[in-house]
């Protein structure tokens, strides 16, 4: 989260505490934050905790989970407030997250692995095979050359919004009325998709040989389920006491609230329910022989359970082209 983003979010969290406590909202905080979202979240907290005695803002120095602490006569509940543009519990993380946080202790980062095996050069060679680029994307000297060429291939294929580019390429190749230019674009797209898949499978072979740190794997899984879905958020809490995180979850003392920035609707998730029944024996990242996703699994050999699914993905254009990342899915998502 950027500095500006963190500023209005923190102001909104503090406003939530003031409103939930029945205090008049501070004018400076109202100017800096989103009063409408604070009111929506405060109303939901008062509804969910009818015997609330106080709501406190945890503050940046607080070394445990949660932005807000809801006090009742018998307990404290830690609340992580997330202000989101849409719903869901999927995390979009950087491509090197699993090695950055040393879930794999001696593995090469995905970005470095691609460079080492010559993936960028092989991709460029395939893109160069197309002869019908417009003049404004023929120059290879500028940074976006690969992206612009891939976009042109999609334009040639007439990929509709939301359509899978590989599926469209297959349609073109099966269409007897497709032009030779369209067929050539489809062939190159398919070749890049195949190249990307081969590279991912090679990287997974590399990951299977690497040592894992089970404690880091377990910490990562807990933080993701608890709503920490960016590298900065993970880094802020990765050194937290994992046993304390588990204690909060087991004591039903932690909640994740998501407030939609557009509609003001509030949804709540209980991570302890998502993780119910996990015993955390032999926690590790399971790397399949075939496929482009890995999983965090745990439990004894006769009762392995999946905690997270993690897909290695490219966000933009099509697979192998732009914005490599990891899509992380938590249980029940």
Buried (B, 14 or more C-beta within 10 A) or exposed (E): BEEEEEEBBBBBBBBBBBBBBEEEBBEEBBEBBBBEBBBBBBBBBBEBBEEBEEBBBBEEEEEBBBBBBBBEEEEBBBBBBBBBEEEEBBBEBBBBBBBBBBBBEEBBBBBEBBEEBEBEEBBBEBBEEBEEBEEEBEEEEEEEBBBBBBBBBBEBBEBEEEEEBBEBBBBBBEEEEBEEEBBBBBBBBBBBBBBBBBBBBEBBEBBBEBEBBBEBBBBBBBBBBBBBBBBEBBEBBBEBEBEEBBEBBEEEBBBBBBBBBEEBEBBEBEBBEBBEEBEBEEBBBBBEEEBBBBBBBBBEEEEBBBBBBBBBBBEEBBBBBBEBBBBBBBBEB
